[in-house]
Amino acid sequence: MKVKTKYIWDYDTKRIDLNNREVLKWYLSRQVNTGQWREIDKNLLQKHLSELDIDSTLKKMFQKYYADKRTK
């Protein structure tokens, strides 16, 4: 996955290692919190959703969305 830099002004994006699990969770949280969640691989977001540091309302919305998709 390529790092999107639009809302990352406080880190050197060339040094962001998305293979590091903690960095990946931080990056996904940052993308969701800044409204850039559409740019995230949906499977990756779903896989790590429970671990992300995001607003609880957003987390519930995504959990419901993915639960509804599984039932269809």
Secondary structure, 3 states (H helix, E strand, C coil): CCCCCCCCCCCCHHHCCCCCHHHHHHHHHHHHHCCCHHHCCHHHHHHHHHHCCCCHHHHHHHHHHHHHHHHC
